[in-house]
Amino acid sequence: MASKTGAISERVVARLSQYRRLLNVLAAEGATHVLSRELASLAGRTAAQVRRDLMALGYAGSSARGYEVAGLLASIRAFLDQPGGQGVALVGVGNLGKALLTHFTGRRPNLAIAAAFDTDPSKANRTINQCRVWAMGHLKDVLKAKKIRVAIIAVPPEAAQAVADALAAAGVRGILNFAPVRLRVPEGVYVEDLDMTVSLEKVAYFARRGADAP
Amino acid sequence: MASKTGAISERVVARLSQYRRLLNVLAAEGATHVLSRELASLAGRTAAQVRRDLMALGYAGSSARGYEVAGLLASIRAFLDQPGGQGVALVGVGNLGKALLTHFTGRRPNLAIAAAFDTDPSKANRTINQCRVWAMGHLKDVLKAKKIRVAIIAVPPEAAQAVADALAAAGVRGILNFAPVRLRVPEGVYVEDLDMTVSLEKVAYFARRGADAP
C-alpha cells in the first residue's frame, strides 16, 4: 500500500476520490468491469494516468476485461477511508453552513458531519438535518468526546482565524475552509480552501469575455 | 482598464474576487483606507502581488494612508460585474442544488440564481428560495428569455455531459460544474470544476496522515 510510504500527493488523493465517485455510478448501472481508458474518459484524464494512480494504490494489472469494479472500490475504500468512519465538525450554521449540512447529510456515511457549532445562542441546542448545534464554548469538549479531527469552517471571514485557532487547539488536523482568508495554522494541520463565490465570479467573468478566456 | 487588453488571467480574476470579499468586511467594520500589506495579510498574499493585481485593474498608487476602500471596491465592481447584473441558471435541484440555492440567494444581487431546472416533474413549477424551478424541456426558452449565459451544474455525474450540451446549445458561455466529470464543451465555453466531496475527502485523508501531509 502506498499509504505506508507516506509519499502520496494531494493530486493523487483527489483523483482517487474522483474515481470512486465515478466507479459508484458505474456499479449502480450494473457494470462489473471497467477499462482504464473508460474510467479515464469519464474523469478527463489519460488512461496512463489512471493506471499509474491505481498502481500507487497497490492495485496493479488490468486484464483485457479491465479492472473489476467491486474490487477497485474496496481498494480505494481501504486507502481513503478510516475504518469505523471519521466524524466532521461544522463551524458556522448560517446560510452556507445549512447548505453544507444539506449537502453532506447521508451522502458519505464514512465522513459525516457529527456536530455543528455557532456563536449565535439562538441556534445552539437545536438540531438541523439530524445534526446537533452546539454553542462555541462546547467546541473542545465535544470534539474530544467524539474524537473529531476534521472540521469545516463556514463562518464570515473576520471570524475564520479565531475559529481555526480554536479547532487546532481542540486537536483538529484537517480543515476545509470556505472563508476567503488564508488561515495560519500550526504545523501538521492540513487546510484546503474552497470559495464558491470566487468560483462563480470567475465563471461569470469569463462567460462575458467569451473567446478571450484562457 | 485591463479588461480591454483581454490578457487578464484566471488567477488574477479569482484574487480580485477574494479582495472584494475582504474589502467588504473592512468597509463594514468602518475602515476607509487599507494598506496593501494589510490586504495581503488577510488574503494570504504578498503586498507586491496585491499592488500588481490592483495595477492590472488600473488602480495605481497607494498613498501613505493606503488605498481608499470605497474607491477600490468601485473599481473591482466595474471590472468584475456586468452592469445590470448577470442571471445564473441552476440545473439539478437535489440536495446539492437546494444547498446552492440557500447559499447564493440574496448573497450577490449582481449574480443571482434566476432560474432552476430539474428532470423530476414533481419538482417543476415549484418555487424554492424565491427561485422558480422549471422542467428541463423549458431550458432553452427560459435561458433565451432571461438572457442567461452562466450556469451551475448540480446533477449526478452520469447526467452532467448531456446537461452541459443542452446549456451550450442554449447559449451558456460559463459553467460552474459540481459533478465529478470532465465536461466536453464547445470552444468559447468556460468551465470551472468544483467538487466539495473530493475536497472533504482530501482533508480527511491528510488529517489522518498528519505530519506526512505535503
Contacts between the chains, C-beta under 8 A, distances in Angstrom:
chain1	res1	chain2	res2	distance
A	3	B	209	7.8
A	6	B	209	6.9
A	6	B	212	4.1
A	9	B	214	6.2
A	10	B	202	6.3
A	10	B	206	7.5
A	10	B	214	5.7
A	13	B	201	7.3
A	13	B	202	5.2
A	13	B	205	5.0
A	13	B	206	7.4
A	14	B	198	5.2
A	14	B	199	7.9
A	14	B	201	7.9
A	14	B	202	5.5
A	17	B	195	7.9
A	17	B	197	6.9
A	17	B	198	4.4
A	17	B	201	4.2
A	17	B	202	6.7
A	18	B	180	4.9
A	18	B	195	6.9
A	18	B	198	5.7
A	21	B	157	6.3
A	21	B	180	4.3
A	21	B	195	7.8
A	21	B	197	6.7
A	21	B	198	7.6
A	22	B	157	6.1
A	22	B	180	6.4
A	22	B	181	7.0
A	25	B	156	7.0
A	25	B	157	5.2
A	25	B	158	5.2
A	29	B	158	7.2
A	42	B	157	7.5
A	42	B	181	5.6
A	42	B	182	7.7
A	43	B	180	7.7
A	43	B	181	7.1
A	43	B	182	6.2
A	44	B	181	7.0
A	44	B	182	2.0
A	44	B	183	7.9
A	45	B	182	7.7
A	80	B	201	5.9
A	80	B	204	7.8
A	80	B	205	5.9
A	82	B	204	7.3
A	82	B	208	5.9
A	86	B	204	5.2
A	86	B	207	7.6
A	86	B	208	7.4
A	88	B	200	7.1
A	88	B	204	7.5
A	95	B	102	5.4
A	95	B	103	5.6
A	95	B	105	7.5
A	95	B	107	7.3
A	96	B	103	5.2
A	98	B	99	7.9
A	98	B	102	5.8
A	99	B	98	7.8
A	99	B	99	3.6
A	99	B	100	6.8
A	99	B	102	4.4
A	99	B	103	4.3
A	100	B	99	6.8
A	100	B	196	7.7
A	102	B	95	5.4
A	102	B	98	5.8
A	102	B	99	4.4
A	102	B	102	7.0
A	103	B	95	5.7
A	103	B	96	5.2
A	103	B	99	4.3
A	103	B	196	6.5
A	104	B	196	7.8
A	104	B	200	7.3
A	105	B	95	7.5
A	107	B	95	7.3
A	107	B	197	7.0
A	108	B	197	6.7
A	108	B	200	7.9
A	108	B	201	7.9
A	111	B	200	6.3
A	111	B	201	6.7
A	111	B	204	5.5
A	149	B	207	5.0
A	149	B	208	7.6
A	150	B	200	7.7
A	150	B	203	5.9
A	150	B	204	5.0
A	150	B	207	4.8
A	152	B	200	7.4
A	156	B	25	7.1
A	157	B	21	6.3
A	157	B	22	6.1
A	157	B	25	5.2
A	157	B	42	7.4
A	158	B	25	5.2
A	158	B	29	7.2
A	172	B	207	7.4
A	173	B	206	7.8
A	173	B	207	4.1
A	173	B	208	7.6
A	173	B	210	5.6
A	174	B	203	4.0
A	174	B	204	6.1
A	174	B	206	5.6
A	174	B	207	2.8
A	174	B	208	8.0
A	175	B	203	6.6
A	176	B	199	5.7
A	176	B	200	5.5
A	176	B	203	4.7
A	180	B	18	4.9
A	180	B	21	4.4
A	180	B	22	6.4
A	180	B	43	7.7
A	181	B	22	7.0
A	181	B	42	5.7
A	181	B	43	7.1
A	181	B	44	7.0
A	182	B	42	7.7
A	182	B	43	6.2
A	182	B	44	2.0
A	182	B	45	7.7
A	183	B	44	7.9
A	187	B	211	7.4
A	188	B	210	5.3
A	188	B	211	4.8
A	188	B	213	7.3
A	190	B	203	6.2
A	190	B	206	3.8
A	190	B	207	6.0
A	190	B	213	4.6
A	191	B	203	8.0
A	192	B	199	5.2
A	192	B	202	5.8
A	192	B	203	5.0
A	194	B	194	7.2
A	194	B	196	6.7
A	194	B	199	5.2
A	195	B	17	7.8
A	195	B	18	6.9
A	195	B	21	7.8
A	196	B	100	7.7
A	196	B	103	6.5
A	196	B	104	7.9
A	196	B	194	6.7
A	197	B	17	6.9
A	197	B	21	6.7
A	197	B	107	7.0
A	197	B	108	6.8
A	198	B	14	5.2
A	198	B	17	4.4
A	198	B	18	5.7
A	198	B	21	7.6
A	199	B	14	7.9
A	199	B	176	5.7
A	199	B	192	5.2
A	199	B	194	5.2
A	200	B	88	7.1
A	200	B	104	7.3
A	200	B	108	7.9
A	200	B	111	6.3
A	200	B	150	7.7
A	200	B	152	7.4
A	200	B	176	5.5
A	201	B	13	7.3
A	201	B	14	7.9
A	201	B	17	4.2
A	201	B	80	5.9
A	201	B	108	7.9
A	201	B	111	6.7
A	202	B	10	6.3
A	202	B	13	5.2
A	202	B	14	5.5
A	202	B	17	6.7
A	202	B	192	5.8
A	203	B	150	5.9
A	203	B	174	4.0
A	203	B	175	6.6
A	203	B	176	4.8
A	203	B	190	6.2
A	203	B	191	8.0
A	203	B	192	5.0
A	204	B	80	7.9
A	204	B	82	7.3
A	204	B	86	5.1
A	204	B	88	7.4
A	204	B	111	5.5
A	204	B	150	4.9
A	204	B	174	6.1
A	205	B	13	5.1
A	205	B	80	5.9
A	206	B	10	7.5
A	206	B	13	7.5
A	206	B	173	7.8
A	206	B	174	5.6
A	206	B	190	3.8
A	207	B	86	7.6
A	207	B	149	5.0
A	207	B	150	4.8
A	207	B	172	7.4
A	207	B	173	4.0
A	207	B	174	2.8
A	207	B	190	6.0
A	208	B	82	5.9
A	208	B	86	7.4
A	208	B	149	7.5
A	208	B	173	7.6
A	208	B	174	7.9
A	209	B	3	7.7
A	209	B	6	6.9
A	210	B	173	5.6
A	210	B	188	5.3
A	211	B	187	7.4
A	211	B	188	4.9
A	212	B	6	4.1
A	213	B	188	7.4
A	213	B	190	4.6
A	214	B	9	6.2
A	214	B	10	5.7
